[in-house]
Amino acid sequence: MSLIRFGIDLGGTKIEIIAIDASQEAGLSGNDNVLYQKRIETPKGDYVATLNALSQLVLEAEEILSQVGSVGIGIPGSISHKTGRIKNANSTCLIGQDLQGDLQQRLNRPIALANDANCFALSEAVEGAGQGAEMVFGVILGTGCGGGIVVNGQILNGINAIGGEWGHNPLPWLGANECQLPCYCGLNGCNETFLSGSALEAHYSMRMHLINSVGRIKTAKQIVALSLQGDEIARKLMHDYTIWLAKGLASVINVIDPDVIVLGGGMSNIHSLYTDIPNIWAEWVFSDQVNTRLVAPKFGDASGIRGAAWL
Ligand SMILES: [Zn+2]
Protein backbone atom coordinates (compact mmCIF):
# COMPACT_ATOMS: atom_id res chain seq x y z
CA MET A 1 0.00 0.00 0.00
CA SER A 2 1.14 3.47 -0.90
CA LEU A 3 2.41 5.82 1.77
CA ILE A 4 1.61 8.91 -0.23
CA ARG A 5 -1.89 10.14 -0.90
CA PHE A 6 -2.46 12.89 -3.43
CA GLY A 7 -5.50 15.09 -2.97
CA ILE A 8 -6.53 17.29 -5.87
CA ASP A 9 -9.02 20.11 -5.79
CA LEU A 10 -10.32 20.74 -9.30
CA GLY A 11 -11.97 24.14 -9.05
CA GLY A 12 -13.50 26.51 -11.56
CA THR A 13 -10.55 28.89 -11.35
CA LYS A 14 -7.70 26.82 -9.87
CA ILE A 15 -6.41 23.27 -9.62
CA GLU A 16 -4.44 22.40 -6.52
CA ILE A 17 -2.61 19.27 -5.52
CA ILE A 18 -1.25 18.22 -2.13
CA ALA A 19 0.66 15.13 -1.12
CA ILE A 20 -0.15 13.79 2.32
CA ASP A 21 2.12 11.39 4.14
CA ALA A 22 -0.32 8.57 4.86
CA SER A 23 1.97 6.92 7.36
CA GLN A 24 0.77 9.47 9.91
CA GLU A 25 -2.88 9.54 10.96
CA ALA A 26 -4.99 12.18 9.20
CA GLY A 27 -5.45 15.39 11.11
CA LEU A 28 -3.35 14.45 14.11
CA SER A 29 -0.57 16.75 13.12
CA GLY A 30 -2.47 19.49 11.29
CA ASN A 31 -0.57 20.46 8.15
CA ASP A 32 2.60 18.69 9.23
CA ASN A 33 1.82 15.66 7.09
CA VAL A 34 1.59 17.72 3.88
CA LEU A 35 4.72 16.90 1.88
CA TYR A 36 4.05 18.83 -1.30
CA GLN A 37 1.67 21.44 -2.62
CA LYS A 38 1.12 23.20 -5.93
CA ARG A 39 -1.60 25.38 -7.39
CA ILE A 40 -2.22 26.27 -11.03
CA GLU A 41 -4.95 28.02 -12.99
CA THR A 42 -7.73 25.83 -14.39
CA PRO A 43 -7.64 25.71 -18.20
CA LYS A 44 -10.80 27.57 -19.16
CA GLY A 45 -13.54 25.51 -20.83
CA ASP A 46 -11.16 22.89 -22.23
CA TYR A 47 -11.64 19.26 -21.06
CA VAL A 48 -8.51 17.80 -22.67
CA ALA A 49 -6.35 20.61 -21.32
CA THR A 50 -7.86 19.99 -17.88
CA LEU A 51 -7.02 16.25 -18.14
CA ASN A 52 -3.47 17.08 -19.20
CA ALA A 53 -3.06 19.53 -16.34
CA LEU A 54 -4.32 16.98 -13.79
CA SER A 55 -2.05 14.15 -14.90
CA GLN A 56 0.92 16.48 -15.24
CA LEU A 57 0.43 17.73 -11.67
CA VAL A 58 0.49 14.17 -10.31
CA LEU A 59 3.48 13.05 -12.38
CA GLU A 60 5.47 16.16 -11.54
CA ALA A 61 4.79 15.72 -7.81
CA GLU A 62 5.81 12.07 -7.98
CA GLU A 63 9.03 12.96 -9.71
CA ILE A 64 9.88 15.55 -7.07
CA LEU A 65 8.97 13.19 -4.19
CA SER A 66 10.52 10.15 -5.93
CA GLN A 67 7.46 8.15 -4.93
CA VAL A 68 4.12 7.17 -6.40
CA GLY A 69 0.83 7.58 -4.55
CA SER A 70 -2.93 7.15 -4.58
CA VAL A 71 -5.03 9.92 -6.14
CA GLY A 72 -8.33 11.38 -4.88
CA ILE A 73 -10.00 14.28 -6.65
CA GLY A 74 -12.63 16.70 -5.49
CA ILE A 75 -14.61 17.83 -8.52
CA PRO A 76 -17.03 20.69 -9.04
CA GLY A 77 -19.92 18.34 -9.82
CA SER A 78 -21.07 14.80 -9.14
CA ILE A 79 -20.72 11.44 -10.86
CA SER A 80 -23.82 9.94 -12.44
CA HIS A 81 -24.64 6.50 -11.01
CA LYS A 82 -26.19 5.66 -14.36
CA THR A 83 -23.34 6.54 -16.71
CA GLY A 84 -20.27 7.02 -14.48
CA ARG A 85 -19.86 10.40 -16.12
CA ILE A 86 -19.72 13.87 -14.57
CA LYS A 87 -22.99 15.73 -14.11
CA ASN A 88 -24.09 18.99 -12.47
CA ALA A 89 -20.66 20.62 -12.89
CA ASN A 90 -20.41 24.39 -12.92
CA SER A 91 -17.23 23.92 -14.97
CA THR A 92 -19.50 22.88 -17.80
CA CYS A 93 -16.71 21.40 -19.97
CA LEU A 94 -16.62 18.47 -17.49
CA ILE A 95 -20.29 17.58 -17.96
CA GLY A 96 -20.80 14.21 -19.67
CA GLN A 97 -17.08 13.35 -19.51
CA ASP A 98 -15.65 10.15 -18.05
CA LEU A 99 -13.06 12.01 -16.00
CA GLN A 100 -12.41 9.03 -13.73
CA GLY A 101 -11.88 6.59 -16.63
CA ASP A 102 -9.82 9.02 -18.68
CA LEU A 103 -7.53 9.84 -15.76
CA GLN A 104 -7.21 6.21 -14.71
CA GLN A 105 -6.01 5.45 -18.20
CA ARG A 106 -3.47 8.28 -18.20
CA LEU A 107 -2.14 7.61 -14.71
CA ASN A 108 -2.53 3.83 -14.82
CA ARG A 109 -4.10 3.45 -11.38
CA PRO A 110 -7.54 3.70 -9.71
CA ILE A 111 -8.69 7.29 -9.11
CA ALA A 112 -11.21 8.24 -6.40
CA LEU A 113 -13.59 11.05 -7.33
CA ALA A 114 -16.03 12.94 -5.15
CA ASN A 115 -17.93 16.17 -5.23
CA ASP A 116 -15.69 18.98 -3.94
CA ALA A 117 -18.29 20.04 -1.39
CA ASN A 118 -18.43 16.47 -0.05
CA CYS A 119 -14.63 16.44 0.28
CA PHE A 120 -14.78 19.76 2.11
CA ALA A 121 -17.53 18.55 4.47
CA LEU A 122 -15.67 15.26 5.11
CA SER A 123 -12.42 16.93 6.08
CA GLU A 124 -14.11 19.51 8.32
CA ALA A 125 -16.32 16.88 9.97
CA VAL A 126 -13.53 14.39 10.61
CA GLU A 127 -10.54 16.59 11.46
CA GLY A 128 -11.75 20.21 11.26
CA ALA A 129 -14.28 22.69 12.65
CA GLY A 130 -17.04 20.10 12.88
CA GLN A 131 -14.93 17.45 14.61
CA GLY A 132 -16.96 15.49 17.15
CA ALA A 133 -20.35 16.55 15.77
CA GLU A 134 -22.83 13.88 14.70
CA MET A 135 -24.07 15.74 11.61
CA VAL A 136 -22.17 18.38 9.67
CA PHE A 137 -23.36 20.36 6.68
CA GLY A 138 -20.44 21.80 4.72
CA VAL A 139 -21.15 24.60 2.27
CA ILE A 140 -18.84 25.94 -0.39
CA LEU A 141 -19.52 29.53 -1.36
CA GLY A 142 -16.99 30.11 -4.12
CA THR A 143 -17.27 30.24 -7.90
CA GLY A 144 -20.33 28.05 -7.39
CA CYS A 145 -22.38 27.02 -4.39
CA GLY A 146 -22.25 23.39 -3.25
CA GLY A 147 -23.02 21.45 -0.12
CA GLY A 148 -22.12 18.15 1.50
CA ILE A 149 -23.64 16.24 4.42
CA VAL A 150 -21.50 14.08 6.69
CA VAL A 151 -23.17 11.88 9.30
CA ASN A 152 -20.98 10.07 11.83
CA GLY A 153 -17.91 10.61 9.67
CA GLN A 154 -19.52 9.31 6.45
CA ILE A 155 -20.46 11.30 3.35
CA LEU A 156 -24.20 11.03 2.71
CA ASN A 157 -24.09 10.50 -1.05
CA GLY A 158 -27.72 9.56 -1.62
CA ILE A 159 -29.28 7.30 -4.22
CA ASN A 160 -28.98 9.98 -6.93
CA ALA A 161 -25.47 11.02 -5.82
CA ILE A 162 -26.75 14.52 -5.05
CA GLY A 163 -26.85 14.40 -1.23
CA GLY A 164 -26.32 17.93 0.07
CA GLU A 165 -26.59 19.54 -3.40
CA TRP A 166 -28.34 22.57 -2.10
CA GLY A 167 -27.02 25.13 -4.57
CA HIS A 168 -29.76 24.47 -7.10
CA ASN A 169 -32.73 24.68 -4.83
CA PRO A 170 -34.38 28.08 -5.10
CA LEU A 171 -33.50 30.67 -2.47
CA PRO A 172 -36.62 30.75 -0.27
CA TRP A 173 -38.71 33.59 1.16
CA LEU A 174 -37.70 36.18 -1.45
CA GLY A 175 -39.24 39.63 -1.42
CA ALA A 176 -41.55 40.53 -4.33
CA ASN A 177 -39.01 42.93 -5.84
CA GLU A 178 -35.93 40.76 -5.49
CA CYS A 179 -34.34 39.87 -8.80
CA GLN A 180 -33.96 36.19 -9.71
CA LEU A 181 -31.02 35.69 -12.05
CA PRO A 182 -30.90 32.77 -14.50
CA CYS A 183 -28.67 29.84 -13.47
CA TYR A 184 -26.49 27.69 -15.75
CA CYS A 185 -28.58 24.69 -14.65
CA GLY A 186 -31.52 26.04 -16.63
CA LEU A 187 -33.59 27.34 -13.72
CA ASN A 188 -33.87 30.80 -12.19
CA GLY A 189 -33.20 32.03 -8.68
CA CYS A 190 -31.15 29.04 -7.43
CA ASN A 191 -29.23 29.50 -4.15
CA GLU A 192 -26.09 29.62 -6.29
CA THR A 193 -27.37 32.73 -8.12
CA PHE A 194 -27.51 34.59 -4.79
CA LEU A 195 -24.84 33.06 -2.57
CA SER A 196 -21.75 32.24 -4.67
CA GLY A 197 -18.93 34.75 -5.07
CA SER A 198 -19.82 35.04 -8.75
CA ALA A 199 -23.43 35.79 -7.81
CA LEU A 200 -22.32 38.60 -5.51
CA GLU A 201 -20.39 40.10 -8.43
CA ALA A 202 -23.39 39.73 -10.75
CA HIS A 203 -25.78 41.39 -8.31
CA TYR A 204 -23.33 44.22 -7.71
CA SER A 205 -22.90 44.80 -11.43
CA MET A 206 -26.64 44.76 -11.91
CA ARG A 207 -27.18 47.28 -9.17
CA MET A 208 -24.45 49.44 -10.66
CA HIS A 209 -26.02 49.00 -14.13
CA LEU A 210 -22.62 47.88 -15.33
CA ILE A 211 -23.47 44.58 -16.97
CA ASN A 212 -22.10 45.74 -20.29
CA SER A 213 -19.03 47.60 -19.09
CA VAL A 214 -16.96 44.62 -18.09
CA GLY A 215 -13.87 46.65 -17.23
CA ARG A 216 -15.53 48.18 -14.19
CA ILE A 217 -17.03 45.08 -12.63
CA LYS A 218 -15.74 44.44 -9.11
CA THR A 219 -14.62 41.10 -7.68
CA ALA A 220 -16.38 39.67 -4.63
CA LYS A 221 -13.34 40.55 -2.53
CA GLN A 222 -13.44 44.17 -3.74
CA ILE A 223 -17.17 44.38 -3.05
CA VAL A 224 -16.67 43.18 0.53
CA ALA A 225 -13.86 45.73 0.97
CA LEU A 226 -16.03 48.50 -0.50
CA SER A 227 -18.84 47.68 1.91
CA LEU A 228 -16.43 47.96 4.85
CA GLN A 229 -15.33 51.35 3.51
CA GLY A 230 -18.97 52.50 3.58
CA ASP A 231 -19.78 52.30 -0.16
CA GLU A 232 -23.58 52.50 -0.13
CA ILE A 233 -24.36 49.97 -2.87
CA ALA A 234 -21.82 47.43 -1.60
CA ARG A 235 -23.01 47.88 1.99
CA LYS A 236 -26.66 47.31 1.05
CA LEU A 237 -25.70 44.31 -1.07
CA MET A 238 -23.72 42.71 1.78
CA HIS A 239 -26.70 43.35 4.08
CA ASP A 240 -28.96 41.56 1.57
CA TYR A 241 -26.37 38.79 1.09
CA THR A 242 -26.34 38.08 4.84
CA ILE A 243 -30.13 37.74 4.84
CA TRP A 244 -30.05 35.55 1.71
CA LEU A 245 -27.51 33.20 3.29
CA ALA A 246 -29.45 33.08 6.56
CA LYS A 247 -32.60 32.09 4.63
CA GLY A 248 -30.73 29.51 2.55
CA LEU A 249 -29.14 27.91 5.62
CA ALA A 250 -32.44 28.02 7.56
CA SER A 251 -34.01 25.93 4.80
CA VAL A 252 -31.23 23.34 5.26
CA ILE A 253 -31.71 23.30 9.04
CA ASN A 254 -35.44 22.71 8.50
CA VAL A 255 -34.69 19.54 6.51
CA ILE A 256 -31.63 17.85 8.03
CA ASP A 257 -31.14 19.75 11.34
CA PRO A 258 -27.32 19.57 11.46
CA ASP A 259 -25.24 20.11 14.62
CA VAL A 260 -22.72 22.23 12.73
CA ILE A 261 -22.68 24.18 9.48
CA VAL A 262 -19.18 24.92 8.16
CA LEU A 263 -18.74 27.58 5.48
CA GLY A 264 -16.04 27.24 2.84
CA GLY A 265 -14.95 28.95 -0.35
CA GLY A 266 -14.00 32.60 -0.80
CA MET A 267 -17.13 33.97 0.85
CA SER A 268 -16.33 32.07 4.07
CA ASN A 269 -13.63 34.69 4.74
CA ILE A 270 -16.29 37.28 5.61
CA HIS A 271 -16.03 37.22 9.41
CA SER A 272 -19.27 39.08 10.10
CA LEU A 273 -21.34 36.20 8.67
CA TYR A 274 -20.57 34.00 11.69
CA THR A 275 -22.17 36.44 14.11
CA ASP A 276 -24.78 38.18 11.94
CA ILE A 277 -26.43 35.04 10.52
CA PRO A 278 -27.01 33.17 13.83
CA ASN A 279 -28.56 36.41 15.09
CA ILE A 280 -31.27 36.36 12.43
CA TRP A 281 -31.77 32.82 11.12
CA ALA A 282 -34.29 31.85 13.83
CA GLU A 283 -36.83 33.88 11.87
CA TRP A 284 -36.94 31.16 9.20
CA VAL A 285 -36.11 28.05 11.23
CA PHE A 286 -39.20 26.12 12.28
CA SER A 287 -38.17 25.76 15.90
CA ASP A 288 -38.33 27.75 19.13
CA GLN A 289 -34.55 27.67 19.34
CA VAL A 290 -31.62 27.12 16.98
CA ASN A 291 -28.73 25.14 18.46
CA THR A 292 -26.90 24.68 15.16
CA ARG A 293 -23.42 26.24 15.19
CA LEU A 294 -22.22 28.23 12.17
CA VAL A 295 -18.43 28.03 11.97
CA ALA A 296 -15.47 28.96 9.80
CA PRO A 297 -13.42 26.12 8.31
CA LYS A 298 -10.38 24.93 10.26
CA PHE A 299 -8.29 24.30 7.18
CA GLY A 300 -9.64 27.20 5.09
CA ASP A 301 -9.07 26.58 1.41
CA ALA A 302 -7.24 23.35 2.23
CA SER A 303 -10.28 21.49 3.62
CA GLY A 304 -11.58 20.20 0.29
CA ILE A 305 -8.22 19.01 -0.87
CA ARG A 306 -7.48 17.22 2.43
CA GLY A 307 -10.83 15.46 2.14
CA ALA A 308 -9.97 14.42 -1.43
CA ALA A 309 -6.69 12.89 -0.32
CA TRP A 310 -8.50 10.69 2.20
CA LEU A 311 -11.27 9.49 -0.12
ZN1 LIG B 1 -29.21 26.28 -10.69
Residues whose N, C-alpha, C, O or C-beta is under 5 A from the ligand:
A	BS01	ZN	G167 H168 C183 C185 L187 C190
